[in-house]
């Protein structure tokens, strides 16, 4: 069939789709990259300005605190309380009161100061701007060798700056100063400073002391804060661990932008971060613009999908469904397509293909029927002469012995045997009839062999009695057992017939204690069955094997094994899911 006047649906849709998608996506990518870059620069610039500004303000406050500590350490009233032993109780109380008023004044003037404490270790006493005069045992705050007099230390969950006298302090465990000044930083002030960097889940900041302690919980805490701290530290250390740092790290399921600034001499670093999920106002504008562009893309895309579905998907689906029905065995299916395009050609070719398949199947069925008939006629011609000769010879012997009752019984069984062969014109019969014919043949042979051979006949399951099987699949196997297996047996010969029905297979087992059970003989018989080319030996079993596979499929057929009786075991396996 010539495809004249056809317009390619695929070509038009493909060109349209490529042009639209390329234009829209290139435009979208350009817009997105431009705004993403702009937003990133804005965020980085904002973070840098905030960090630098707030670090500068904090450094000024810490400088004020340090100068205040130095002034207090130099205050003569503290020296008098420590070294002047001539002061009486009233004089000492007046000096302490004056110091408290002075300390409270300093505290009220600077909101970064939470408390000012003067420590008298040897007197086990301290003066606090908040708690006043009290007794307290001196416990030195752990320090490392990198600390200076300006360095902030971490004690009781708070950041403190401590200046001890003498000014050159020691880190030895037995060092006890004469006195000292400790100023505790206000947590509220530090929190307010952190909130300037962000108060949501997407941005925030925290302080890190040189000892590794983290101050501030804005806006995360606990395990999340520890992960952020570790993420920043790894990125900071990777870049060399300088005083100023700008870089990225991944934690909490997203990428974070970190910026840190250290305050030299005070042992504190401000770390600000912004999550990759954080979106500023510029990003919202970019997102809005991208949304509009994507909306246009979506409309065009759905239009393309609709056209593709109408012109391509539905016709293809119809073809697939038709192939599915053919696969299930429906060869009456035909499909049609009105538009003059590729699908009309496909549909017409499909219809011609199904018609051709129907013709081939009918040819195969006819060939199968002819083959079965030919093989059956061949099998019958191979069986009848030899069996008929033996039968006449046995009748002659009975007549000479004047065993007339046996002659009557034998001739009756023989008549049944030949009536089955000639009257049963159907090629497929009930299994019960096939078993009856086999047992009639056994009766004939037992008249010949007498007590030399014992036959055990199993009970045919009722579920299999009405099952259709090819004619003459059992009697030839029994004949093989008599003619080959029992040929050299003079006494105590045994033949056993049993049935096993385990879904979906019916197995009919015929075994004997004859001479055919050797592994060499079994392997030779298997070769005959699998590659039968008209040999005399093994032709009956090969014939039955081919007919069973032709009737019930490749899972059915004949299996050969060594019998527990000592001879050959022949198993006929039939798939009962297949009905004739």
C-alpha positions as CSV (number, residue, x, y, z in Angstrom):
1,X,0.0,0.0,0.0
2,X,1.4,3.4,-1.0
3,X,1.4,6.1,1.6
4,X,0.4,8.9,-0.8
5,X,-0.9,12.3,0.5
6,X,0.1,11.6,4.1
7,X,1.2,14.4,6.4
8,X,3.7,13.4,9.1
9,X,2.1,14.1,12.5
10,X,5.3,13.4,14.3
11,X,7.4,15.8,12.3
12,X,5.0,18.8,12.8
13,X,4.7,18.1,16.6
14,X,8.4,17.6,17.0
15,X,9.3,20.9,15.2
16,X,6.7,22.9,17.1
17,X,7.7,21.5,20.4
18,X,11.4,22.1,19.9
19,X,11.0,25.7,18.8
20,X,8.7,26.7,21.6
21,X,10.6,24.9,24.4
22,X,14.0,26.2,23.3
23,X,12.8,29.9,23.2
24,X,10.9,29.8,26.5
25,X,13.5,27.8,28.4
26,X,16.4,30.0,27.2
27,X,14.5,33.1,28.2
28,X,13.7,31.6,31.6
29,X,17.2,30.5,32.3
30,X,18.6,34.0,31.4
31,X,16.1,35.7,33.7
32,X,16.7,33.2,36.5
33,X,20.5,33.5,36.3
34,X,20.3,37.3,36.3
35,X,18.1,37.6,39.3
36,X,19.8,34.7,41.2
37,X,23.2,36.4,40.8
38,X,21.7,39.8,41.8
39,X,20.1,38.3,44.9
40,X,23.2,36.4,45.9
41,X,25.3,39.6,45.7
42,X,22.6,41.5,47.7
43,X,22.5,38.9,50.4
44,X,26.3,38.6,50.6
45,X,26.7,42.4,50.7
46,X,24.0,42.6,53.4
47,X,25.6,40.0,55.5
48,X,29.0,41.5,55.2
49,X,27.7,45.0,56.2
50,X,25.8,43.6,59.1
51,X,28.7,41.5,60.4
52,X,31.3,44.2,60.0
53,X,29.0,46.8,61.6
54,X,27.9,44.7,64.6
55,X,31.4,43.3,65.2
56,X,32.7,46.8,65.3
57,X,30.1,47.9,67.8
58,X,30.7,44.8,69.9
59,X,34.5,45.4,69.8
60,X,33.9,49.0,71.1
61,X,31.8,47.7,73.9
62,X,34.4,45.1,74.9
63,X,37.1,47.8,74.8
64,X,35.0,49.9,77.2
65,X,34.6,46.8,79.5
66,X,38.3,46.1,79.4
67,X,39.2,49.8,80.3
68,X,36.6,49.6,83.1
69,X,38.3,46.5,84.5
70,X,41.6,48.2,84.4
71,X,40.2,51.3,86.2
72,X,38.7,49.1,88.9
73,X,41.9,47.1,89.4
74,X,43.7,50.4,89.8
75,X,41.2,51.7,92.3
76,X,43.0,52.4,95.6
77,X,39.9,51.4,97.7
78,X,40.3,47.8,96.5
79,X,44.0,47.8,97.4
80,X,43.1,49.1,100.8
81,X,40.6,46.4,101.4
82,X,43.2,43.8,100.5
83,X,46.4,45.2,102.0
84,X,45.5,47.7,104.7
85,X,45.2,45.7,107.9
86,X,44.7,48.7,110.1
87,X,41.2,49.4,108.8
88,X,38.4,48.7,111.3
89,X,35.1,47.2,110.4
90,X,33.3,50.5,109.8
91,X,36.0,51.8,107.5
92,X,36.0,48.6,105.5
93,X,32.2,48.7,105.2
94,X,32.3,52.3,103.9
95,X,34.9,51.4,101.3
96,X,32.8,48.4,100.1
97,X,29.7,50.6,100.0
98,X,31.5,53.2,97.9
99,X,32.8,50.5,95.5
100,X,29.3,49.0,95.1
101,X,27.8,52.4,94.3
102,X,30.6,53.0,91.7
103,X,30.1,49.5,90.2
104,X,26.3,49.9,90.0
105,X,26.8,53.2,88.2
106,X,29.0,51.6,85.6
107,X,26.5,48.8,85.1
108,X,23.6,51.1,84.6
109,X,25.4,53.1,82.0
110,X,26.3,50.2,79.7
111,X,23.6,47.7,78.8
112,X,26.2,45.1,77.7
113,X,27.1,44.6,81.3
114,X,25.0,42.2,83.3
115,X,27.1,42.2,86.5
116,X,30.4,43.5,87.9
117,X,32.1,41.4,90.5
118,X,35.2,42.2,92.6
119,X,36.9,39.0,93.8
120,X,38.9,38.7,97.0
121,X,40.2,35.1,96.8
122,X,42.2,35.0,100.0
123,X,39.4,36.6,102.1
124,X,36.9,34.2,100.3
125,X,34.7,37.2,99.6
126,X,33.3,39.1,96.6
127,X,31.3,42.3,95.9
128,X,28.6,42.1,93.2
129,X,26.8,45.0,91.6
130,X,23.7,42.8,91.5
131,X,24.0,40.6,94.7
132,X,26.1,42.9,96.8
133,X,28.5,41.6,99.5
134,X,28.9,37.9,100.0
135,X,31.2,35.1,100.9
136,X,32.3,32.8,98.2
137,X,35.2,30.3,97.8
138,X,37.4,31.2,94.9
139,X,37.4,28.8,92.0
140,X,39.7,29.7,89.1
141,X,38.2,29.7,85.6
142,X,40.0,27.3,83.3
143,X,42.1,29.0,80.7
144,X,44.4,28.0,77.9
145,X,47.8,29.3,76.9
146,X,46.4,31.4,74.1
147,X,44.2,33.5,76.5
148,X,45.2,37.1,77.2
149,X,43.8,39.5,79.9
150,X,41.3,40.7,77.3
151,X,40.0,37.2,76.4
152,X,36.5,36.3,77.2
153,X,36.0,33.1,79.2
154,X,33.0,30.9,79.7
155,X,31.8,30.3,83.2
156,X,28.4,29.2,84.6
157,X,26.8,29.3,81.1
158,X,27.8,33.0,80.6
159,X,30.6,35.0,78.9
160,X,32.9,36.9,81.3
161,X,35.9,39.1,81.0
162,X,38.2,38.6,84.1
163,X,41.2,40.8,85.1
164,X,43.3,39.5,88.0
165,X,45.9,41.3,90.1
166,X,48.8,41.0,89.7
167,X,48.2,41.8,86.0
168,X,50.6,39.1,84.8
169,X,48.5,36.1,85.8
170,X,49.6,32.5,85.7
171,X,47.8,29.5,84.4
172,X,49.3,27.2,87.0
173,X,46.8,25.3,89.1
174,X,48.1,26.7,92.4
175,X,48.0,30.3,91.3
176,X,45.8,32.5,93.6
177,X,45.5,36.2,92.8
178,X,45.3,38.9,95.5
179,X,42.1,40.2,93.9
180,X,40.4,40.5,90.6
181,X,37.5,42.1,88.6
182,X,35.1,40.0,86.6
183,X,32.5,41.5,84.3
184,X,29.6,39.3,83.1
185,X,28.2,40.1,79.6
186,X,24.4,40.5,79.4
187,X,22.7,37.6,77.6
188,X,19.8,39.9,76.5
189,X,22.3,42.3,74.8
190,X,24.0,39.4,73.0
191,X,20.6,38.0,72.0
192,X,19.5,41.4,70.6
193,X,22.8,41.6,68.7
194,X,22.2,38.1,67.2
195,X,18.7,39.0,66.2
196,X,20.0,41.6,63.9
197,X,21.3,38.8,61.6
198,X,17.9,37.1,61.3
199,X,15.2,35.7,63.5
200,X,13.7,33.0,61.3
201,X,14.7,29.4,60.4
202,X,16.5,30.5,57.3
203,X,19.1,32.9,58.9
204,X,20.7,33.6,62.2
205,X,24.0,34.0,64.0
206,X,26.0,32.8,67.1
207,X,29.1,33.7,69.0
208,X,32.1,31.3,69.3
209,X,34.7,31.7,72.0
210,X,38.3,30.5,71.5
211,X,37.6,27.7,73.9
212,X,35.0,26.3,71.5
213,X,32.0,27.4,73.6
214,X,28.9,28.7,71.6
215,X,26.9,31.6,72.8
216,X,23.5,32.5,71.6
217,X,20.5,30.4,70.4
218,X,19.2,32.5,67.6
219,X,17.2,31.0,65.9
220,X,18.2,27.3,66.4
221,X,19.5,25.4,69.4
222,X,20.6,22.0,70.6
223,X,21.6,19.5,67.9
224,X,20.8,21.9,65.0
225,X,23.1,24.5,66.5
226,X,25.9,22.0,67.0
227,X,25.6,20.9,63.3
228,X,25.7,24.6,62.2
229,X,28.8,25.1,64.4
230,X,30.5,22.0,63.0
231,X,29.6,22.9,59.4
232,X,31.0,26.5,59.8
233,X,34.2,25.3,61.5
234,X,35.0,22.7,58.8
235,X,34.5,25.3,56.0
236,X,36.4,28.0,58.0
237,X,39.3,25.6,58.7
238,X,39.4,24.5,55.1
239,X,40.0,28.1,54.0
240,X,42.9,28.5,56.5
241,X,41.0,29.8,59.6
242,X,41.5,33.5,59.1
243,X,40.0,36.4,61.1
244,X,37.5,37.0,58.3
245,X,35.7,34.2,56.5
246,X,33.1,33.9,53.7
247,X,32.1,30.5,52.4
248,X,29.5,27.8,52.1
249,X,28.8,24.6,53.9
250,X,26.0,22.0,53.8
251,X,24.1,20.9,56.9
252,X,20.5,20.5,58.1
253,X,19.5,19.3,54.6
254,X,20.5,22.5,52.8
255,X,23.4,24.6,51.7
256,X,24.3,27.5,54.0
257,X,26.2,30.7,53.4
258,X,28.5,31.5,56.4
259,X,30.3,34.7,57.2
260,X,32.5,35.1,60.3
261,X,34.5,37.9,61.8
262,X,36.9,37.5,64.8
263,X,37.6,40.3,67.3
264,X,41.4,40.1,67.9
265,X,42.5,40.0,71.5
266,X,39.0,39.2,73.0
267,X,38.8,35.6,71.9
268,X,35.3,35.8,70.3
269,X,34.1,35.3,66.8
270,X,30.8,36.3,65.3
271,X,29.3,33.7,62.9
272,X,26.3,34.6,60.7
273,X,24.6,32.2,58.4
274,X,21.9,32.2,55.8
275,X,20.2,29.0,54.5
276,X,19.9,28.3,50.8
277,X,16.2,28.2,51.3
278,X,16.1,31.8,52.5
279,X,14.5,34.1,50.0
280,X,14.8,37.9,50.1
281,X,12.6,40.5,48.4
282,X,14.6,40.5,45.2
283,X,14.3,36.7,45.1
284,X,10.6,37.0,45.5
285,X,10.4,39.3,42.5
286,X,12.5,36.8,40.5
287,X,10.3,34.0,41.7
288,X,7.2,35.9,40.7
289,X,8.6,36.6,37.2
290,X,9.7,33.0,36.8
291,X,6.2,31.9,37.9
292,X,4.7,34.0,35.1
293,X,7.1,32.5,32.6
294,X,6.5,29.0,33.8
295,X,2.7,29.6,33.6
296,X,3.1,30.5,30.0
297,X,5.3,27.4,29.5
298,X,2.7,25.2,31.2
299,X,-0.1,26.5,29.0
300,X,1.9,25.9,25.9
301,X,3.1,22.5,27.2
302,X,-0.4,21.4,28.0
303,X,-1.5,22.5,24.5
304,X,1.2,20.4,23.0
305,X,0.2,17.5,25.2
306,X,-3.4,17.8,24.1
307,X,-2.4,17.8,20.5
308,X,0.0,14.9,21.0
309,X,-2.6,12.9,22.8
310,X,-5.2,13.5,20.1
311,X,-2.9,12.9,17.2
312,X,-0.4,10.3,18.6
313,X,-1.2,8.9,22.0
314,X,-4.8,7.8,21.3
315,X,-4.1,6.0,18.0
316,X,-1.0,4.4,19.6
317,X,-3.1,3.3,22.6
318,X,-5.6,1.8,20.2
319,X,-2.9,-0.2,18.4
320,X,-1.5,-1.4,21.7
321,X,-4.9,-2.6,22.9
322,X,-5.5,-4.4,19.7
323,X,-2.1,-6.2,20.0
324,X,-3.1,-7.1,23.6
325,X,-6.3,-8.7,22.3
326,X,-4.4,-10.6,19.7
327,X,-2.0,-11.8,22.3
328,X,-4.9,-13.1,24.3
329,X,-6.1,-15.1,21.3
330,X,-8.7,-12.8,19.8
331,X,-7.9,-12.8,16.1
332,X,-11.3,-11.3,15.1
333,X,-10.1,-7.8,16.1
334,X,-9.9,-5.1,13.4
335,X,-9.0,-1.4,13.8
336,X,-9.6,1.6,11.5
337,X,-8.3,5.2,11.3
338,X,-9.9,7.9,9.1
339,X,-7.2,10.6,8.8
340,X,-4.7,10.1,6.0
341,X,-1.6,9.8,8.0
342,X,0.9,7.1,9.2
343,X,-1.6,5.5,11.6
344,X,-3.9,4.6,8.7
345,X,-1.1,2.7,7.1
346,X,-0.2,1.1,10.5
347,X,-3.9,0.1,11.1
348,X,-4.2,-1.4,7.6
349,X,-1.0,-3.3,8.0
350,X,-2.1,-4.6,11.4
351,X,-5.4,-5.9,10.0
352,X,-3.6,-7.7,7.2
353,X,-1.2,-9.1,9.7
354,X,-4.0,-10.5,11.9
355,X,-5.7,-12.1,8.8
356,X,-2.4,-13.7,7.9
357,X,-1.9,-15.0,11.4
358,X,-5.4,-16.6,11.2
359,X,-4.4,-18.4,8.0
360,X,-1.1,-19.6,9.4
361,X,-2.8,-20.9,12.6
362,X,-5.4,-22.8,10.6
363,X,-2.6,-24.3,8.5
364,X,-0.7,-25.4,11.6
365,X,-3.8,-26.9,13.2
366,X,-4.5,-28.9,10.0
367,X,-0.8,-30.0,9.8
368,X,-1.1,-31.1,13.5
369,X,-4.2,-33.1,12.8
370,X,-2.6,-34.8,9.8
371,X,0.5,-35.5,11.7
372,X,-1.4,-37.1,14.6
373,X,-3.3,-39.3,12.1
374,X,-0.2,-40.3,10.3
375,X,1.7,-41.1,13.5
376,X,-1.3,-43.1,14.9
377,X,-1.6,-45.2,11.8
378,X,2.1,-45.8,11.8
379,X,2.0,-46.9,15.4
380,X,-0.9,-49.2,14.8
381,X,0.8,-50.8,11.8
382,X,3.9,-51.3,14.0
383,X,2.0,-52.9,16.8
384,X,-0.6,-55.2,15.0
385,X,1.5,-57.8,13.1
386,X,3.7,-58.8,16.0
387,X,0.9,-58.9,18.5
388,X,-1.4,-60.8,16.1
389,X,1.2,-63.5,15.5
390,X,1.8,-64.0,19.3
391,X,-2.0,-64.2,19.8
392,X,-2.5,-66.9,17.2
393,X,0.4,-68.9,18.5
394,X,-1.1,-68.8,22.0
395,X,-4.5,-69.9,20.8
396,X,-2.8,-72.8,19.0
397,X,-1.1,-73.9,22.2
398,X,-4.4,-73.6,24.2
399,X,-6.2,-75.7,21.5
400,X,-3.6,-78.4,21.7
401,X,-4.0,-78.5,25.4
402,X,-7.8,-78.5,25.0
403,X,-8.1,-75.4,27.3
404,X,-11.3,-74.3,25.8
405,X,-12.4,-72.0,28.6
406,X,-9.1,-70.2,28.4
407,X,-9.6,-70.0,24.6
408,X,-13.0,-68.4,25.1
409,X,-11.6,-65.9,27.6
410,X,-8.6,-65.1,25.5
411,X,-10.7,-64.6,22.3
412,X,-13.1,-62.4,24.2
413,X,-10.3,-60.2,25.4
414,X,-8.7,-60.2,22.0
415,X,-12.0,-59.2,20.4
416,X,-12.3,-56.2,22.8
417,X,-8.7,-55.3,22.0
418,X,-9.4,-55.1,18.2
419,X,-12.8,-53.6,18.6
420,X,-11.1,-50.7,20.5
421,X,-8.6,-50.3,17.7
422,X,-11.1,-50.4,14.9
423,X,-14.3,-49.0,16.4
424,X,-12.7,-46.0,18.4
425,X,-12.4,-43.7,15.4
426,X,-11.9,-40.6,17.6
427,X,-8.2,-39.7,18.1
428,X,-8.9,-38.3,21.6
429,X,-10.8,-40.5,24.1
430,X,-11.6,-40.5,27.8
431,X,-8.7,-41.5,30.0
432,X,-10.9,-44.1,31.6
433,X,-11.4,-45.8,28.2
434,X,-7.6,-45.7,27.6
435,X,-7.0,-47.3,30.9
436,X,-9.6,-50.0,30.2
437,X,-7.9,-50.8,26.9
438,X,-4.5,-51.0,28.7
439,X,-5.9,-53.3,31.4
440,X,-7.6,-55.6,28.7
441,X,-4.2,-55.8,27.0
442,X,-2.7,-56.8,30.3
443,X,-5.3,-59.6,30.7
444,X,-4.3,-60.9,27.3
445,X,-0.6,-60.9,28.1
446,X,-1.2,-62.5,31.5
447,X,-2.8,-65.5,29.8
448,X,0.5,-65.8,27.9
449,X,2.9,-65.3,30.8
450,X,0.8,-66.7,33.7
451,X,2.5,-66.7,37.1
452,X,5.8,-65.6,35.8
453,X,4.7,-61.9,35.9
454,X,2.6,-60.2,38.6
455,X,0.8,-56.9,37.6
456,X,-0.3,-54.3,40.2
457,X,-3.0,-52.0,38.8
458,X,-3.4,-48.7,40.7
459,X,-6.7,-46.9,41.0
460,X,-7.3,-44.1,38.4
461,X,-8.4,-40.9,40.3
462,X,-12.0,-39.9,39.6
463,X,-10.9,-36.3,38.8
464,X,-8.9,-37.7,35.8
465,X,-11.3,-40.3,34.6
466,X,-13.2,-38.0,32.3
467,X,-10.1,-36.2,30.9
468,X,-9.5,-36.4,27.2
469,X,-6.2,-37.9,26.1
470,X,-4.8,-39.0,22.7
471,X,-5.6,-42.6,21.8
472,X,-3.0,-45.4,22.5
473,X,-0.7,-43.7,24.9
474,X,-0.7,-46.4,27.7
475,X,-1.0,-49.8,26.0
476,X,2.3,-49.3,23.9
477,X,4.2,-48.6,27.2
478,X,2.8,-51.8,28.8
479,X,3.8,-53.7,25.6
480,X,7.3,-52.4,25.9
481,X,7.5,-53.6,29.5
482,X,6.4,-57.1,28.4
483,X,8.5,-57.3,25.2
484,X,11.7,-55.7,26.4
485,X,11.7,-55.4,30.2
486,X,10.3,-58.9,30.9
487,X,11.9,-60.7,27.9
488,X,14.5,-62.5,30.0
489,X,12.4,-62.9,33.2
490,X,11.6,-66.6,34.0
491,X,9.8,-66.0,37.3
492,X,8.9,-63.3,39.8
493,X,8.4,-60.6,37.2
494,X,6.6,-57.5,38.4
495,X,4.9,-54.6,36.6
496,X,3.3,-51.8,38.6
497,X,0.9,-49.1,37.4
498,X,0.1,-46.0,39.5
499,X,-1.5,-42.6,39.2
500,X,-0.7,-39.2,40.8
501,X,-2.8,-36.1,40.3
502,X,-1.1,-33.0,41.7
503,X,-2.3,-29.8,40.1
504,X,-1.9,-29.0,37.3
505,X,-0.2,-32.3,36.3
506,X,-1.4,-35.9,36.1
507,X,1.4,-38.4,36.2
508,X,0.9,-42.0,35.1
509,X,3.8,-44.3,36.3
510,X,4.5,-47.7,34.7
511,X,7.5,-49.5,36.1
512,X,8.9,-53.0,36.2
513,X,11.7,-55.1,37.7
514,X,13.1,-56.1,34.3
515,X,16.5,-55.6,32.7
516,X,15.9,-52.1,31.3
517,X,16.8,-50.2,34.4
518,X,20.5,-49.7,33.9
519,X,21.7,-46.1,33.6
520,X,23.2,-46.8,30.2
521,X,19.9,-48.2,28.9
522,X,17.9,-45.3,30.3
523,X,20.3,-42.7,28.8
524,X,20.1,-44.5,25.4
525,X,16.3,-44.5,25.6
526,X,16.3,-40.8,26.4
527,X,18.4,-40.2,23.3
528,X,16.0,-42.2,21.2
529,X,13.0,-40.3,22.5
530,X,14.6,-36.9,21.9
531,X,16.1,-37.7,18.5
532,X,13.9,-40.3,17.0
533,X,14.6,-40.8,13.3
534,X,12.6,-43.9,12.5
535,X,14.7,-46.4,14.5
536,X,13.0,-49.7,15.5
537,X,14.1,-49.4,19.2
538,X,12.3,-46.8,21.2
539,X,9.8,-45.9,18.5
540,X,6.7,-46.3,20.6
541,X,7.9,-44.1,23.5
542,X,9.1,-41.5,21.0
543,X,5.8,-41.5,19.2
544,X,3.9,-41.0,22.5
545,X,6.3,-38.3,23.6
546,X,5.7,-36.3,20.4
547,X,1.9,-36.7,20.6
548,X,1.8,-35.6,24.3
549,X,3.9,-32.5,23.6
550,X,1.8,-31.7,20.5
551,X,-1.4,-32.1,22.5
552,X,-0.5,-30.5,25.9
553,X,2.6,-28.4,25.3
554,X,6.3,-28.7,26.0
555,X,5.8,-29.2,29.8
556,X,4.1,-32.6,29.1
557,X,5.7,-35.7,27.8
558,X,7.6,-38.8,29.0
559,X,10.2,-39.1,31.8
560,X,12.5,-42.1,32.2
561,X,14.0,-43.1,35.6
562,X,15.3,-46.2,37.3
563,X,12.5,-47.9,39.2
564,X,12.6,-48.8,42.9
565,X,11.6,-52.3,41.6
566,X,14.9,-52.5,39.8
567,X,13.9,-52.0,36.3
568,X,12.7,-49.1,34.1
569,X,10.2,-46.5,35.3
570,X,8.2,-44.6,32.6
571,X,6.3,-41.5,33.7
572,X,3.7,-39.9,31.4
573,X,3.2,-36.3,32.6
574,X,0.1,-34.5,31.3
575,X,-0.8,-30.8,31.8
576,X,-4.5,-31.0,32.7
577,X,-4.8,-27.2,32.2
578,X,-4.9,-28.0,28.5
579,X,-8.1,-29.5,27.2
580,X,-8.5,-31.2,23.9
